[in-house]
Every structure is written in C-alpha cells, then in structure tokens.
Amino acid sequence: MAQIPFSDPPWLRGLPSPYYTDSHRKWQAAIRPLLQRLLHDHAVEWEAAETVPEHVFGQFAAANLLIATLPAPLPIDWLKRVGIHELPGGLKVEDYDTMHNVIFGDEIGRSGLAGPPGSLTTGMAFGVPPIIKFGSPQLQERFLPDLLLGKKRCCIAITEPDAGSDVAGITATATKSECGKFYIVNGTKKWITNGIWSDYATMAVRTGPPGSGASGLSLLVVPLKNFPGVTMRRLKVSGQISAGTTYIELDDVRVPVENLIGKEGRGMQYIMTNFNHERLAVAVGTTRQARVALSAAFAYVLKREAFGKPLMEQAVVRHRLAKAGALLESQSAWVEQFAYQMTRMSKEDADRELGGLTALLKAHAGMVFKECADTAVLLFGGNGYTRSGQGRIVEMIYREVPGTRIPGGSEDVMLDLSIRQLVKLYQAKTKALESAKI
C-alpha cells in the first residue's frame, strides 16, 4: 500500500539518502514494531487516561530501549559492567551514534503524542547524562547501576516558578550543614517532567551567595520519592499530560555532600552542555509530531467531501498542505544534516560549532510544528476541534504545540541565544585569525 505523503521522512519512503548506513536501517526496522507494540498501540488511550501504566517502564528497561535515549556515544564501559552489550536488533552499544539516536527519537514519536514516550524516557535522556559526564567515580558507582538498568528513576530539575529559560536566576539554595556532611536544600522546582515517579533528581541549586548568577550554580543528585523534606504534586497541563509534570517543594532537605555532580560553581556549564542534547531531542520529536499532524490532514482531505467534491480538489486546501509540507521537509532535512554533522565531529567541536544552531533548530521545530498542527485542525474543521472521533488525534496534538515551544528554552529566548552564540563564535574566529597574522 502506498504511503500517505509526509507520513515518513524521505529515506523511509524509499528515496535515496547519504546519511543512513545499513546499521541505521537495521536499527529502524528493529525498533519500529517493538515501539508499536509496547507504546504506540496504546498511546492515545494512555494520554487520555493521563498516565502510562507503571509496568511499561519495566518493559522498556528490559528491552534496553531506555538506553537509546542517552546521547551518543553511549557510556560503553558502564553499560557493559551492568550487562548491557547490545540494543534491539543486535546493535552493539559501541556502534551507537547520533544518527541511531535521531532515528529512535523519530520512531518513538510516531503516535504523534509526546506525553507517553516522555513519561518513559525523559528522565533517562536528560537526568542521567550529567552523572555520566561529570559525576565522580564514587557518585557513578552509587547511582548508575540502578539508573541504567531501570531499577530506579531520575529526572532533570532545573526550572523554578520564577526561573525557566533564565537559568542563572535559579533561587533554590544548597547550604552546607555545620558538620559539613550535607547540603541543606530549600526551594521549589516547577514543570519537572517525570518528577512524580522519580527516585532522584539531577537538580540545579545555588551554592553561591545571592546575586552570584551563573557562577553560583551547582548540580546535585537530590533524593525525591518518600524522602524527608520533599513534597511533590502533579500539575495539570494542556498537553503531554501523561509525562507527569510535577511541582517539587524542598524544605531543609539533607543531601550528602557526596551527591555533588562535578565541582561547585560549574553547574551552569554542565546544564548548558546537557541542553544541547535536550534541544536536539526536542527538535527530532517535534518534527515527527508535525509529520503525524500533516499526514493525518492529507489523508483526511483525500476522502472528506464538501461542495460536491473531495476537499483535495480545492486549491486553497492544496495550498495549505504545500506551505506546511515545505516547512516540514526543510526542517526534517536540517535535523538529518545536524545529526550527521555530530557523527563527524568531536564532542568539543560540536558543542562549540553547533551550540547556537541547536537552539535555532529547536526553536524552528516548534514553529514548523505550529504550522502543521494549525493546518491539520483547520482542514479537519469541526472534527479537529473535537476530543473524539476521527479528528481526535489532531486535537490532542494541537494541545501539545506549546509544550514544545516553551520547555528546553522558550522559543524567543532560543532565537536570541542562537544569534548571540553565532556572533560570539564569529568574533572568536576573527580574533584568532588576526592574532595569527601578527
């Protein structure tokens, strides 16, 4: 059966691509049916129920699917220590690259809903990497075995009621106890995905004095569930409800000083590095959501009749599809190019050269998603505004648009950040060239 246009990226519609190897194609073929069975067959039902059943996380862990959310290259030594040598399809952990990661992000979003996959993977994807990258050997020994095997869950806790994209404005404090053995943590965290189910949070706290800005931030592994001084409650958000958005209150929470990630005062550096992976992941998933919305609209207008003929025969309908489709395929091609570049660059070079562009990629993904979701709702008409029936998925997707344009750095902040970073990079290169001439 022929595929609906825009329903898959071009390389999966049989068109040639320079980016994908046999390993990538085998990986995609292995995970699609697995994700369909474990996740997509029930995603709409679980999102409507607002919670993914607890056993699904265990199924993902047992299939080593949680590991696929980590940035490439994977922590090979640690994975082999805990007995993980391969991912689904026989992919060896040492062969996993950014293209494999992007394929996974695309495939896990095929339901069109970010809530169900986000409820399973967000903590591993963004909460665990700082421990892997910057944690001391002792810290890793205490936490990584259980986290990598899915025996414990972690989240990333940066945002506060008054400090979202303005990370340097974080006010949650971590003050050393008189005995010097604990950080006493006080403050609040808001909009924390997966928080309600998490045993730990990789949390941004202020260890420096008030007004110290970015230089006063640190990262701690803070115990959450059933821990003294920690109170958590779920927040009812418009979309991605099943992802478990959480409000966390911290009242004199005693955290061992050994739970410090890296060094005091380096938190902003660690957060920014982590954001690069988060923003690419958001861009990938958002691009797939845009595909689901637009291809659903395409299929609908082929069969829906008005004024005595299918909607597809209306020029204005074709025009809307064309505008959204052009944006979608441009965004998709940029994601692929971006991922390919990362497979050919060192981590240091990628962070330097692509940091600003990662912010722009994430922001643009949200704008493309909005256009595709708008198009879908308008072409579905009343059905696209109804929480049941043939337009149900489009209505659900439409409510998720703000959930991609705000988290991970809000859109306007990302647009500004991208240009500031590009200017900074240009000026540094210009200065280096001028120095070389002297």
GUDO-978876 format. One record per residue (C-alpha): residue number from 1; residue in one letter; x, y, z. Coordinates in Angstrom, 2 decimals, decimal comma. Each point is the difference from the previous one (the first is absolute). Example, Ala and Ser with C-alpha at 12.3 -4.5 7.8 and 13.67 -1.06 7.14 Angstrom:
2
{atom 1 'A' {12,30 -4,50 7,80}}
{atom 2 'S' {1,37 3,44 -0,66}}
//
This chain:
438
{atom 1 'M' {0,00 0,00 0,00}}
{atom 2 'A' {1,32 3,45 -0,94}}
{atom 3 'Q' {0,94 2,31 2,86}}
{atom 4 'I' {-1,87 3,21 0,68}}
{atom 5 'P' {2,27 2,92 -0,99}}
{atom 6 'F' {1,97 1,52 2,91}}
{atom 7 'S' {-0,72 -3,03 2,22}}
{atom 8 'D' {3,67 -1,04 0,22}}
{atom 9 'P' {3,32 1,73 -0,65}}
{atom 10 'P' {1,18 -0,42 -3,61}}
{atom 11 'W' {2,56 -2,72 0,77}}
{atom 12 'L' {-2,82 -2,20 1,33}}
{atom 13 'R' {-2,12 0,69 -3,06}}
{atom 14 'G' {2,60 -1,66 -2,22}}
{atom 15 'L' {1,87 3,13 -1,07}}
{atom 16 'P' {3,82 -0,02 0,03}}
{atom 17 'S' {1,90 1,63 2,87}}
{atom 18 'P' {3,74 0,38 0,65}}
{atom 19 'Y' {-0,41 -0,11 3,78}}
{atom 20 'Y' {-1,32 -3,47 0,79}}
{atom 21 'T' {2,11 -3,16 0,08}}
{atom 22 'D' {-1,10 -3,62 0,13}}
{atom 23 'S' {0,40 0,19 3,78}}
{atom 24 'H' {-2,45 2,91 0,17}}
{atom 25 'R' {-2,52 -1,75 -2,22}}
{atom 26 'K' {0,21 -3,21 2,01}}
{atom 27 'W' {-0,46 1,97 3,23}}
{atom 28 'Q' {-3,10 1,75 -1,31}}
{atom 29 'A' {-1,51 -3,26 -1,23}}
{atom 30 'A' {0,60 -1,62 3,40}}
{atom 31 'I' {-1,45 2,72 2,23}}
{atom 32 'R' {-3,10 0,98 -2,01}}
{atom 33 'P' {-2,05 -3,15 0,74}}
{atom 34 'L' {1,33 -0,13 3,56}}
{atom 35 'L' {-1,04 3,58 0,73}}
{atom 36 'Q' {-3,31 -0,57 -1,74}}
{atom 37 'R' {-0,81 -2,91 2,31}}
{atom 38 'L' {1,32 1,46 3,26}}
{atom 39 'L' {-1,08 3,60 -0,50}}
{atom 40 'H' {-1,84 1,23 -3,07}}
{atom 41 'D' {-2,85 -2,50 0,05}}
{atom 42 'H' {-1,10 1,50 3,32}}
{atom 43 'A' {1,39 3,55 -0,09}}
{atom 44 'V' {-3,31 1,78 -0,64}}
{atom 45 'E' {-1,72 -2,05 2,69}}
{atom 46 'W' {2,76 0,70 2,54}}
{atom 47 'E' {0,11 3,71 -0,75}}
{atom 48 'A' {-3,77 0,21 0,42}}
{atom 49 'A' {0,36 -1,83 3,33}}
{atom 50 'E' {2,83 2,45 0,84}}
{atom 51 'T' {2,42 -2,72 1,15}}
{atom 52 'V' {2,05 -2,75 -1,61}}
{atom 53 'P' {-0,30 -3,28 1,99}}
{atom 54 'E' {3,01 -0,56 2,25}}
{atom 55 'H' {0,90 -3,36 -1,54}}
{atom 56 'V' {0,77 1,62 -3,37}}
{atom 57 'F' {3,11 1,66 1,43}}
{atom 58 'G' {1,23 -3,44 1,04}}
{atom 59 'Q' {-0,67 -1,34 -3,48}}
{atom 60 'F' {2,02 2,82 -1,54}}
{atom 61 'A' {2,84 -0,63 2,42}}
{atom 62 'A' {-0,01 -3,76 -0,67}}
{atom 63 'A' {0,18 0,63 -3,76}}
{atom 64 'N' {2,90 2,47 0,50}}
{atom 65 'L' {-2,10 2,69 -1,67}}
{atom 66 'L' {0,66 2,51 2,79}}
{atom 67 'I' {3,71 -0,05 -0,88}}
{atom 68 'A' {-0,80 1,20 -3,52}}
{atom 69 'T' {-1,08 3,38 1,42}}
{atom 70 'L' {3,50 0,79 1,24}}
{atom 71 'P' {2,21 2,20 -2,20}}
{atom 72 'A' {2,60 -1,69 -2,18}}
{atom 73 'P' {2,57 -1,27 0,60}}
{atom 74 'L' {-1,48 -2,19 2,70}}
{atom 75 'P' {1,81 -0,67 3,31}}
{atom 76 'I' {1,35 -3,27 -1,34}}
{atom 77 'D' {2,06 -1,06 3,03}}
{atom 78 'W' {-2,87 0,57 2,39}}
{atom 79 'L' {-2,54 -1,74 -2,21}}
{atom 80 'K' {2,17 -3,08 -0,32}}
{atom 81 'R' {0,63 -0,01 3,74}}
{atom 82 'V' {-3,74 -0,28 0,64}}
{atom 83 'G' {-0,41 -2,65 -2,72}}
{atom 84 'I' {-1,31 2,11 -2,89}}
{atom 85 'H' {1,98 -0,83 -3,13}}
{atom 86 'E' {-2,62 0,40 -2,71}}
{atom 87 'L' {-3,12 1,98 -0,80}}
{atom 88 'P' {-3,00 -1,37 -1,94}}
{atom 89 'G' {0,85 -1,42 -3,40}}
{atom 90 'G' {3,44 -1,09 1,19}}
{atom 91 'L' {1,46 3,52 -0,11}}
{atom 92 'K' {3,17 0,00 2,08}}
{atom 93 'V' {0,14 2,83 2,50}}
{atom 94 'E' {3,39 1,11 -1,33}}
{atom 95 'D' {-1,48 0,45 -3,49}}
{atom 96 'Y' {-2,81 2,32 1,10}}
{atom 97 'D' {0,36 3,48 -1,53}}
{atom 98 'T' {-2,05 3,18 -0,20}}
{atom 99 'M' {-1,83 -1,22 -3,12}}
{atom 100 'H' {-1,20 -3,06 1,96}}
{atom 101 'N' {-1,11 2,37 2,77}}
{atom 102 'V' {-1,92 2,21 -2,42}}
{atom 103 'I' {-1,69 -3,03 -1,56}}
{atom 104 'F' {-1,11 -1,10 3,45}}
{atom 105 'G' {-1,34 3,47 0,80}}
{atom 106 'D' {-1,93 0,01 -3,27}}
{atom 107 'E' {-1,42 -3,49 0,48}}
{atom 108 'I' {-1,05 0,52 3,61}}
{atom 109 'G' {-2,06 2,99 -1,11}}
{atom 110 'R' {-2,03 -1,82 -2,65}}
{atom 111 'S' {-3,22 0,13 2,02}}
{atom 112 'G' {0,13 3,77 -0,36}}
{atom 113 'L' {-0,17 0,39 3,79}}
{atom 114 'A' {2,97 1,02 2,13}}
{atom 115 'G' {-1,55 -0,86 3,37}}
{atom 116 'P' {0,19 -3,82 -0,02}}
{atom 117 'P' {3,58 -0,27 -1,30}}
{atom 118 'G' {1,03 2,93 2,17}}
{atom 119 'S' {-1,32 -1,74 3,10}}
{atom 120 'L' {2,40 -2,87 -0,69}}
{atom 121 'T' {3,15 1,60 -1,34}}
{atom 122 'T' {0,40 3,63 1,08}}
{atom 123 'G' {1,70 -0,81 3,29}}
{atom 124 'M' {2,54 -2,34 -1,58}}
{atom 125 'A' {0,56 2,32 -2,96}}
{atom 126 'F' {0,70 3,18 1,97}}
{atom 127 'G' {0,39 -0,88 3,67}}
{atom 128 'V' {2,61 -2,74 -0,27}}
{atom 129 'P' {2,54 1,49 -2,49}}
{atom 130 'P' {1,44 2,60 2,44}}
{atom 131 'I' {0,82 -2,83 2,43}}
{atom 132 'I' {1,69 -1,91 -2,82}}
{atom 133 'K' {1,93 2,99 -1,35}}
{atom 134 'F' {0,93 1,90 3,13}}
{atom 135 'G' {-0,62 -2,23 3,02}}
{atom 136 'S' {2,92 -1,29 2,06}}
{atom 137 'P' {0,78 -3,73 -0,15}}
{atom 138 'Q' {-1,50 -0,38 3,48}}
{atom 139 'L' {-3,21 1,78 -0,99}}
{atom 140 'Q' {-0,34 -2,13 -3,11}}
{atom 141 'E' {0,54 -3,19 2,01}}
{atom 142 'R' {-2,86 0,94 2,32}}
{atom 143 'F' {-2,57 0,94 -2,62}}
{atom 144 'L' {0,72 -1,19 -3,54}}
{atom 145 'P' {-0,55 -3,76 0,38}}
{atom 146 'D' {-3,61 0,39 1,15}}
{atom 147 'L' {-0,72 2,89 -2,37}}
{atom 148 'L' {1,39 -1,67 -3,11}}
{atom 149 'L' {-1,90 -3,22 0,74}}
{atom 150 'G' {-3,24 1,86 0,67}}
{atom 151 'K' {-0,18 -1,14 3,61}}
{atom 152 'K' {-0,15 3,64 1,09}}
{atom 153 'R' {-1,28 3,10 -1,79}}
{atom 154 'C' {1,49 3,46 -0,32}}
{atom 155 'C' {-1,18 3,37 -1,31}}
{atom 156 'I' {1,65 3,28 -0,89}}
{atom 157 'A' {-1,11 2,86 2,29}}
{atom 158 'I' {1,11 3,41 -1,23}}
{atom 159 'T' {-3,11 2,17 -0,40}}
{atom 160 'E' {-1,54 1,96 2,87}}
{atom 161 'P' {-3,17 2,10 0,25}}
{atom 162 'D' {2,03 3,15 -0,65}}
{atom 163 'A' {2,97 -1,46 -1,93}}
{atom 164 'G' {-0,63 -1,89 -3,22}}
{atom 165 'S' {2,07 1,01 -3,01}}
{atom 166 'D' {1,88 2,36 2,37}}
{atom 167 'V' {2,03 -2,81 1,55}}
{atom 168 'A' {2,37 2,45 1,69}}
{atom 169 'G' {-2,98 1,26 2,02}}
{atom 170 'I' {-0,45 -3,26 1,90}}
{atom 171 'T' {-0,68 0,59 3,71}}
{atom 172 'A' {-0,19 -3,50 1,52}}
{atom 173 'T' {2,85 -0,04 2,49}}
{atom 174 'A' {2,40 -2,70 1,18}}
{atom 175 'T' {1,84 1,08 3,12}}
{atom 176 'K' {2,59 -2,12 1,80}}
{atom 177 'S' {-1,02 -1,32 3,40}}
{atom 178 'E' {2,08 0,89 3,06}}
{atom 179 'C' {1,52 -3,49 0,00}}
{atom 180 'G' {0,92 0,39 -3,66}}
{atom 181 'K' {-1,51 -3,35 -0,94}}
{atom 182 'F' {-3,18 1,24 -1,67}}
{atom 183 'Y' {-1,42 2,60 -2,31}}
{atom 184 'I' {-3,25 1,39 1,44}}
{atom 185 'V' {-2,22 0,62 -3,02}}
{atom 186 'N' {-2,92 2,42 0,04}}
{atom 187 'G' {-2,16 1,28 -2,82}}
{atom 188 'T' {-2,43 -1,10 -2,67}}
{atom 189 'K' {0,18 -1,58 -3,44}}
{atom 190 'K' {-2,85 0,22 -2,48}}
{atom 191 'W' {-0,98 -1,67 -3,29}}
{atom 192 'I' {2,30 -2,94 0,70}}
{atom 193 'T' {-0,75 -2,79 -2,45}}
{atom 194 'N' {-0,05 -3,48 1,59}}
{atom 195 'G' {0,59 1,50 3,45}}
{atom 196 'I' {-2,95 -1,72 1,65}}
{atom 197 'W' {1,45 -3,47 -0,76}}
{atom 198 'S' {3,66 0,80 0,55}}
{atom 199 'D' {2,20 -1,34 2,76}}
{atom 200 'Y' {2,58 2,71 -0,68}}
{atom 201 'A' {0,35 3,34 -1,72}}
{atom 202 'T' {3,05 1,45 -1,65}}
{atom 203 'M' {-0,75 3,41 1,46}}
{atom 204 'A' {1,37 3,49 -0,58}}
{atom 205 'V' {0,57 1,82 3,30}}
{atom 206 'R' {1,68 3,17 1,15}}
{atom 207 'T' {3,09 -0,78 2,08}}
{atom 208 'G' {1,38 3,51 -0,43}}
{atom 209 'P' {-1,26 3,14 1,75}}
{atom 210 'P' {-3,12 1,88 -1,17}}
{atom 211 'G' {0,75 1,99 -3,11}}
{atom 212 'S' {2,83 -2,30 -1,08}}
{atom 213 'G' {-1,82 -0,77 -3,25}}
{atom 214 'A' {1,24 -2,84 -2,18}}
{atom 215 'S' {3,26 -0,36 1,94}}
{atom 216 'G' {-1,92 -0,96 3,15}}
{atom 217 'L' {-1,83 -2,99 -1,47}}
{atom 218 'S' {0,76 -3,67 0,64}}
{atom 219 'L' {-1,61 -3,35 -0,79}}
{atom 220 'L' {-1,02 -2,50 2,67}}
{atom 221 'V' {-1,59 -3,43 -0,05}}
{atom 222 'V' {-2,96 0,63 2,30}}
{atom 223 'P' {-2,11 -2,91 1,33}}
{atom 224 'L' {-3,71 0,52 -0,63}}
{atom 225 'K' {-2,55 -2,76 0,59}}
{atom 226 'N' {-0,89 -0,39 3,68}}
{atom 227 'F' {3,04 2,04 1,03}}
{atom 228 'P' {-0,27 2,29 3,05}}
{atom 229 'G' {-0,70 3,60 -0,92}}
{atom 230 'V' {-1,09 -0,75 -3,58}}
{atom 231 'T' {-3,61 0,59 -1,06}}
{atom 232 'M' {-1,16 -0,67 -3,55}}
{atom 233 'R' {-3,27 0,45 -1,84}}
{atom 234 'R' {-1,00 -0,36 -3,63}}
{atom 235 'L' {-0,89 3,03 -2,07}}
{atom 236 'K' {-2,93 -0,14 -2,44}}
{atom 237 'V' {1,37 1,33 -3,27}}
{atom 238 'S' {-1,67 0,41 -3,40}}
{atom 239 'G' {1,91 -2,68 -1,87}}
{atom 240 'Q' {2,54 -2,76 0,67}}
{atom 241 'I' {-2,03 -0,69 3,13}}
{atom 242 'S' {1,21 -3,58 0,44}}
{atom 243 'A' {3,63 1,20 0,21}}
{atom 244 'G' {-0,59 0,78 3,67}}
{atom 245 'T' {0,76 3,72 0,26}}
{atom 246 'T' {0,79 0,63 3,67}}
{atom 247 'Y' {0,32 2,76 2,59}}
{atom 248 'I' {2,72 -0,74 2,58}}
{atom 249 'E' {0,39 1,73 3,37}}
{atom 250 'L' {3,24 -0,40 1,95}}
{atom 251 'D' {0,00 0,83 3,69}}
{atom 252 'D' {3,36 -0,49 1,77}}
{atom 253 'V' {0,79 -3,07 -2,09}}
{atom 254 'R' {3,27 -1,54 1,21}}
{atom 255 'V' {2,03 -1,16 -2,99}}
{atom 256 'P' {3,41 -1,65 0,55}}
{atom 257 'V' {2,85 2,19 -1,30}}
{atom 258 'E' {1,13 -3,05 -1,97}}
{atom 259 'N' {-3,05 0,55 -2,23}}
{atom 260 'L' {1,62 3,04 -1,61}}
{atom 261 'I' {0,40 -0,49 -3,75}}
{atom 262 'G' {3,44 1,19 -1,08}}
{atom 263 'K' {1,14 3,16 1,74}}
{atom 264 'E' {-1,78 2,78 1,83}}
{atom 265 'G' {-0,70 3,01 -2,18}}
{atom 266 'R' {0,19 -1,96 -3,27}}
{atom 267 'G' {-3,72 -0,70 -0,18}}
{atom 268 'M' {-0,75 2,47 -2,79}}
{atom 269 'Q' {2,67 -1,56 -2,21}}
{atom 270 'Y' {-1,41 -3,49 0,61}}
{atom 271 'I' {-3,57 1,16 -0,62}}
{atom 272 'M' {0,88 1,69 -3,28}}
{atom 273 'T' {1,77 -3,10 -1,26}}
{atom 274 'N' {-3,01 -2,10 0,93}}
{atom 275 'F' {-2,33 2,44 -1,74}}
{atom 276 'N' {1,62 -0,74 -3,37}}
{atom 277 'H' {-1,15 -3,61 0,17}}
{atom 278 'E' {-3,40 0,99 1,36}}
{atom 279 'R' {-0,64 2,53 -2,75}}
{atom 280 'L' {0,97 -2,39 -2,77}}
{atom 281 'A' {-2,28 -2,64 1,53}}
{atom 282 'V' {-2,88 2,49 0,16}}
{atom 283 'A' {0,59 1,02 -3,61}}
{atom 284 'V' {-0,07 -3,62 -1,19}}
{atom 285 'G' {-3,16 -0,91 1,89}}
{atom 286 'T' {-1,75 3,21 -0,97}}
{atom 287 'T' {0,79 -0,55 -3,67}}
{atom 288 'R' {-1,62 -3,43 0,19}}
{atom 289 'Q' {-3,07 1,45 1,71}}
{atom 290 'A' {-0,29 2,50 -2,86}}
{atom 291 'R' {0,12 -2,95 -2,42}}
{atom 292 'V' {-2,81 -1,79 1,77}}
{atom 293 'A' {-2,19 3,10 -0,04}}
{atom 294 'L' {0,62 0,87 -3,64}}
{atom 295 'S' {-0,30 -3,53 -1,37}}
{atom 296 'A' {-3,26 -0,47 1,95}}
{atom 297 'A' {-1,35 3,16 -1,64}}
{atom 298 'F' {1,18 -1,21 -3,42}}
{atom 299 'A' {-1,81 -3,31 0,41}}
{atom 300 'Y' {-3,14 1,75 1,26}}
{atom 301 'V' {-0,38 2,44 -2,87}}
{atom 302 'L' {0,40 -2,80 -2,52}}
{atom 303 'K' {-3,24 -1,59 1,24}}
{atom 304 'R' {-1,98 2,89 1,52}}
{atom 305 'E' {-2,46 1,58 -2,41}}
{atom 306 'A' {-1,42 3,51 0,03}}
{atom 307 'F' {-1,84 1,93 -2,70}}
{atom 308 'G' {-0,40 -3,21 -1,96}}
{atom 309 'K' {3,66 -1,01 -0,27}}
{atom 310 'P' {2,95 -1,13 2,16}}
{atom 311 'L' {1,69 2,79 1,93}}
{atom 312 'M' {3,25 -0,86 -1,78}}
{atom 313 'E' {-1,48 1,46 -3,20}}
{atom 314 'Q' {-0,19 3,42 1,65}}
{atom 315 'A' {3,03 2,11 -0,95}}
{atom 316 'V' {0,06 1,73 3,38}}
{atom 317 'V' {0,27 -3,39 1,73}}
{atom 318 'R' {2,92 -1,05 -2,20}}
{atom 319 'H' {1,65 3,35 0,67}}
{atom 320 'R' {-0,19 -0,52 3,77}}
{atom 321 'L' {1,48 -3,49 -0,29}}
{atom 322 'A' {2,78 1,28 -2,25}}
{atom 323 'K' {1,03 2,80 2,36}}
{atom 324 'A' {0,10 -2,28 3,02}}
{atom 325 'G' {1,65 -2,82 -1,96}}
{atom 326 'A' {2,82 2,23 -1,22}}
{atom 327 'L' {0,77 1,09 3,55}}
{atom 328 'L' {-0,21 -3,57 1,30}}
{atom 329 'E' {2,35 -1,54 -2,56}}
{atom 330 'S' {2,48 2,86 0,40}}
{atom 331 'Q' {0,02 -0,52 3,77}}
{atom 332 'S' {0,36 -3,75 -0,42}}
{atom 333 'A' {2,97 0,42 -2,33}}
{atom 334 'W' {1,64 2,39 2,47}}
{atom 335 'V' {-0,40 -2,50 2,84}}
{atom 336 'E' {1,67 -2,70 -2,08}}
{atom 337 'Q' {2,83 2,31 -1,04}}
{atom 338 'F' {0,48 1,06 3,60}}
{atom 339 'A' {0,16 -3,58 1,26}}
{atom 340 'Y' {2,42 -0,99 -2,73}}
{atom 341 'Q' {2,29 2,90 0,88}}
{atom 342 'M' {0,07 -1,19 3,59}}
{atom 343 'T' {1,13 -3,46 -1,08}}
{atom 344 'R' {2,97 1,60 -1,74}}
{atom 345 'M' {1,03 2,44 2,73}}
{atom 346 'S' {1,55 -0,36 3,42}}
{atom 347 'K' {-2,21 0,85 2,97}}
{atom 348 'E' {2,10 3,09 0,66}}
{atom 349 'D' {-0,23 1,23 -3,59}}
{atom 350 'A' {-3,73 -0,73 -0,22}}
{atom 351 'D' {-0,74 1,90 3,22}}
{atom 352 'R' {1,96 2,99 -1,27}}
{atom 353 'E' {-1,13 0,07 -3,64}}
{atom 354 'L' {-3,57 -1,25 0,36}}
{atom 355 'G' {-1,10 1,31 3,42}}
{atom 356 'G' {-1,75 3,09 -1,36}}
{atom 357 'L' {-1,40 -1,90 -2,95}}
{atom 358 'T' {-1,45 -2,61 2,34}}
{atom 359 'A' {-2,08 2,73 1,62}}
{atom 360 'L' {-1,12 1,21 -3,43}}
{atom 361 'L' {-0,84 -3,54 -1,12}}
{atom 362 'K' {-2,16 -0,52 3,08}}
{atom 363 'A' {-1,77 3,35 -0,42}}
{atom 364 'H' {-0,66 -0,57 -3,69}}
{atom 365 'A' {-1,40 -3,47 0,71}}
{atom 366 'G' {-2,64 1,58 2,22}}
{atom 367 'M' {-0,95 2,54 -2,65}}
{atom 368 'V' {-0,31 -2,71 -2,67}}
{atom 369 'F' {-2,05 -2,12 2,38}}
{atom 370 'K' {-2,38 2,89 0,60}}
{atom 371 'E' {-0,52 0,49 -3,74}}
{atom 372 'C' {-0,67 -3,72 -0,57}}
{atom 373 'A' {-2,32 -0,28 3,01}}
{atom 374 'D' {-1,89 3,15 -1,03}}
{atom 375 'T' {-0,36 -1,40 -3,51}}
{atom 376 'A' {-1,30 -3,32 1,30}}
{atom 377 'V' {-2,61 1,53 2,30}}
{atom 378 'L' {-1,24 2,39 -2,66}}
{atom 379 'L' {-0,30 -2,72 -2,63}}
{atom 380 'F' {-1,73 -2,37 2,39}}
{atom 381 'G' {-2,40 2,81 0,86}}
{atom 382 'G' {-2,35 -0,79 2,86}}
{atom 383 'N' {1,43 -3,52 0,25}}
{atom 384 'G' {3,39 1,50 0,82}}
{atom 385 'Y' {-1,51 1,88 2,92}}
{atom 386 'T' {-1,67 -3,05 1,51}}
{atom 387 'R' {1,49 -2,32 2,61}}
{atom 388 'S' {-1,45 -3,11 -1,61}}
{atom 389 'G' {-0,59 -1,46 -3,42}}
{atom 390 'Q' {2,19 0,19 -3,07}}
{atom 391 'G' {1,65 3,30 0,96}}
{atom 392 'R' {0,89 -1,06 3,53}}
{atom 393 'I' {3,74 -0,41 -0,59}}
{atom 394 'V' {0,22 3,38 -1,72}}
{atom 395 'E' {-1,72 1,71 2,92}}
{atom 396 'M' {2,37 -1,72 2,45}}
{atom 397 'I' {3,06 0,95 -2,04}}
{atom 398 'Y' {-1,16 3,63 -0,25}}
{atom 399 'R' {0,01 0,29 3,80}}
{atom 400 'E' {3,62 -1,15 0,05}}
{atom 401 'V' {1,39 2,80 -2,15}}
{atom 402 'P' {0,82 2,34 2,94}}
{atom 403 'G' {1,67 -2,93 1,76}}
{atom 404 'T' {2,70 0,00 -2,66}}
{atom 405 'R' {0,36 3,75 -0,42}}
{atom 406 'I' {0,52 0,76 3,70}}
{atom 407 'P' {2,03 -2,77 1,77}}
{atom 408 'G' {3,71 -0,42 -0,58}}
{atom 409 'G' {0,28 3,75 -0,52}}
{atom 410 'S' {-2,99 1,99 -1,23}}
{atom 411 'E' {-0,17 0,87 -3,67}}
{atom 412 'D' {0,84 3,71 0,14}}
{atom 413 'V' {2,87 -0,62 2,40}}
{atom 414 'M' {1,36 -2,71 -2,31}}
{atom 415 'L' {-0,19 2,24 -3,05}}
{atom 416 'D' {1,96 2,70 1,81}}
{atom 417 'L' {2,46 -2,48 1,50}}
{atom 418 'S' {0,77 -1,53 -3,39}}
{atom 419 'I' {1,05 3,33 -1,50}}
{atom 420 'R' {1,97 1,05 3,07}}
{atom 421 'Q' {1,90 -3,29 -0,13}}
{atom 422 'L' {0,67 0,35 -3,71}}
{atom 423 'V' {1,30 3,55 0,51}}
{atom 424 'K' {2,23 -1,18 2,85}}
{atom 425 'L' {1,38 -2,82 -2,13}}
{atom 426 'Y' {0,60 2,33 -2,96}}
{atom 427 'Q' {1,80 2,53 2,18}}
{atom 428 'A' {2,20 -2,69 1,57}}
{atom 429 'K' {1,01 -1,33 -3,41}}
{atom 430 'T' {0,67 3,49 -1,32}}
{atom 431 'K' {2,19 0,79 2,99}}
{atom 432 'A' {1,91 -3,24 -0,46}}
{atom 433 'L' {0,66 0,78 -3,65}}
{atom 434 'E' {1,18 3,52 0,82}}
{atom 435 'S' {2,34 -1,35 2,68}}
{atom 436 'A' {1,45 -2,50 -2,45}}
{atom 437 'K' {0,91 2,84 -2,38}}
{atom 438 'I' {2,03 1,87 2,62}}
//
